Every structure is written in structure tokens, then in C-alpha cells.
Amino acid sequence: MDRKLPDMDITGWVCQKCQSPLTIYQVRVTYMGASFEVELPGCAQCGTTMIPKILAFGKMLDVEKILEDK
């Protein structure tokens, strides 16, 4: 799992739910009892977090496979 999440330019991106600008903030992700911190774009107003496709289908998929194999 040596892939890194590329820097994201979220300039001009807004939350679909409340139309507030997105910001990058640290989020705790938990899966099958394992927790880790990642920086993700999200809405400071409503708390909605966006998980980029590269993370969901790349790095997270790798972590999921490793945890399920244990």
C-alpha cells in the first residue's frame, strides 16, 4: 500500500447538501475494528465528508482486503 492520495484542489467545490464550501480536514476512519486518520474534503457546516474515487477504489480497497484476510 505505497500509493498516496494525491493533493486535491477543491477550490470552488461546494457541499451538495448545504452549498457551503468544502475544506480539507482530518477524519477518523474505522473498519473492522481498525481506525486510522486521513485528510479528506468535507463540509464544515453539515459534516458531510467526500471520499474521492481514488481513495475508495484504491487505497481503501487495499486496506479492506488486508483486514478481511486477518
GROMACS elastic network, one bead per residue, 0.5 to 0.9 nm:
[ bonds ]
;  ai    aj funct       b0    kb
    1     4     6  0.82574   500
    1    59     6  0.66731   500
    1    62     6  0.67746   500
    1    63     6  0.78423   500
    2    59     6  0.86341   500
    3     6     6  0.89298   500
    3    58     6  0.81571   500
    3    59     6  0.67725   500
    4    55     6  0.88371   500
    4    59     6  0.78080   500
    5     8     6  0.83956   500
    5    54     6  0.73429   500
    5    55     6  0.66536   500
    5    59     6  0.80250   500
    6    54     6  0.87044   500
    8    11     6  0.89369   500
    8    24     6  0.89080   500
    8    41     6  0.83863   500
    9    12     6  0.87891   500
    9    13     6  0.88052   500
   10    13     6  0.52801   500
   10    14     6  0.85216   500
   10    21     6  0.87769   500
   10    22     6  0.68848   500
   10    23     6  0.74300   500
   10    24     6  0.83385   500
   10    41     6  0.75501   500
   11    14     6  0.87801   500
   11    21     6  0.83462   500
   11    22     6  0.80795   500
   11    23     6  0.87908   500
   12    21     6  0.69612   500
   12    22     6  0.80301   500
   13    19     6  0.89242   500
   13    20     6  0.85335   500
   13    21     6  0.59310   500
   13    22     6  0.58216   500
   13    23     6  0.87371   500
   14    17     6  0.87085   500
   14    18     6  0.80832   500
   14    19     6  0.52147   500
   14    20     6  0.52486   500
   14    22     6  0.52935   500
   14    42     6  0.89051   500
   14    43     6  0.78428   500
   15    18     6  0.56501   500
   15    20     6  0.53306   500
   15    21     6  0.62147   500
   15    22     6  0.61767   500
   15    42     6  0.75402   500
   15    43     6  0.60458   500
   15    46     6  0.86479   500
   15    48     6  0.76342   500
   15    50     6  0.89379   500
   16    19     6  0.55710   500
   16    20     6  0.81268   500
   17    20     6  0.83010   500
   17    46     6  0.79905   500
   17    48     6  0.81319   500
   18    43     6  0.84691   500
   18    45     6  0.77462   500
   18    46     6  0.71447   500
   19    22     6  0.88607   500
   19    43     6  0.88708   500
   20    43     6  0.65740   500
   20    44     6  0.78214   500
   20    45     6  0.68273   500
   20    46     6  0.85903   500
   21    42     6  0.84598   500
   21    43     6  0.66773   500
   21    44     6  0.81286   500
   21    45     6  0.88706   500
   22    41     6  0.60175   500
   22    42     6  0.50958   500
   22    44     6  0.71532   500
   22    49     6  0.89067   500
   22    50     6  0.89738   500
   23    40     6  0.81522   500
   23    41     6  0.53230   500
   23    42     6  0.55162   500
   23    43     6  0.63298   500
   23    44     6  0.70251   500
   24    39     6  0.62699   500
   24    40     6  0.53381   500
   24    42     6  0.61842   500
   24    43     6  0.85612   500
   25    38     6  0.82134   500
   25    39     6  0.52675   500
   25    40     6  0.56721   500
   25    41     6  0.63107   500
   25    42     6  0.69482   500
   25    44     6  0.87153   500
   26    37     6  0.63928   500
   26    38     6  0.55069   500
   26    40     6  0.63248   500
   26    41     6  0.86785   500
   27    36     6  0.83265   500
   27    37     6  0.55750   500
   27    38     6  0.54378   500
   27    39     6  0.60174   500
   27    40     6  0.67198   500
   27    49     6  0.84198   500
   28    35     6  0.65555   500
   28    36     6  0.56371   500
   28    38     6  0.65035   500
   28    39     6  0.87893   500
   29    34     6  0.81843   500
   29    35     6  0.54741   500
   29    36     6  0.54561   500
   29    37     6  0.61427   500
   29    38     6  0.72323   500
   30    33     6  0.63090   500
   30    34     6  0.54811   500
   30    36     6  0.66359   500
   30    37     6  0.88986   500
   31    34     6  0.53540   500
   31    35     6  0.65215   500
   31    36     6  0.89619   500
   31    63     6  0.89944   500
   31    64     6  0.76396   500
   31    67     6  0.81908   500
   32    35     6  0.84560   500
   32    64     6  0.85650   500
   32    67     6  0.71119   500
   32    68     6  0.79567   500
   34    67     6  0.81535   500
   40    49     6  0.69161   500
   40    50     6  0.66492   500
   40    51     6  0.67236   500
   40    52     6  0.80889   500
   41    48     6  0.89020   500
   41    49     6  0.61394   500
   41    50     6  0.55567   500
   41    51     6  0.74547   500
   41    52     6  0.84256   500
   42    45     6  0.89987   500
   42    46     6  0.88050   500
   42    47     6  0.66107   500
   42    48     6  0.56026   500
   42    50     6  0.55516   500
   42    51     6  0.86780   500
   43    46     6  0.58275   500
   43    47     6  0.51256   500
   43    48     6  0.53335   500
   43    49     6  0.64426   500
   43    50     6  0.84503   500
   44    47     6  0.54964   500
   44    48     6  0.78235   500
   45    48     6  0.82512   500
   51    54     6  0.84042   500
   51    55     6  0.65987   500
   51    56     6  0.63939   500
   52    55     6  0.53896   500
   52    56     6  0.62921   500
   52    57     6  0.86672   500
   53    56     6  0.50501   500
   53    57     6  0.58629   500
   53    58     6  0.77525   500
   54    57     6  0.55569   500
   54    58     6  0.53363   500
   54    59     6  0.73700   500
   54    60     6  0.87591   500
   55    58     6  0.50985   500
   55    59     6  0.52215   500
   55    60     6  0.57177   500
   55    61     6  0.79614   500
   56    59     6  0.67286   500
   56    60     6  0.52184   500
   56    61     6  0.64029   500
   57    60     6  0.64015   500
   57    61     6  0.54779   500
   57    62     6  0.83244   500
   58    61     6  0.53627   500
   58    62     6  0.63773   500
   58    63     6  0.88832   500
   59    62     6  0.50952   500
   59    63     6  0.63161   500
   59    64     6  0.86241   500
   60    63     6  0.50359   500
   60    64     6  0.60054   500
   60    65     6  0.85948   500
   61    64     6  0.50086   500
   61    65     6  0.62292   500
   61    66     6  0.86917   500
   62    65     6  0.52732   500
   62    66     6  0.63459   500
   62    67     6  0.87654   500
   63    66     6  0.51349   500
   63    67     6  0.61470   500
   63    68     6  0.85352   500
   64    67     6  0.52342   500
   64    68     6  0.60553   500
   64    69     6  0.85578   500
   65    68     6  0.52184   500
   65    69     6  0.61509   500
   65    70     6  0.89436   500
   66    69     6  0.52783   500
   66    70     6  0.67686   500
   67    70     6  0.54787   500
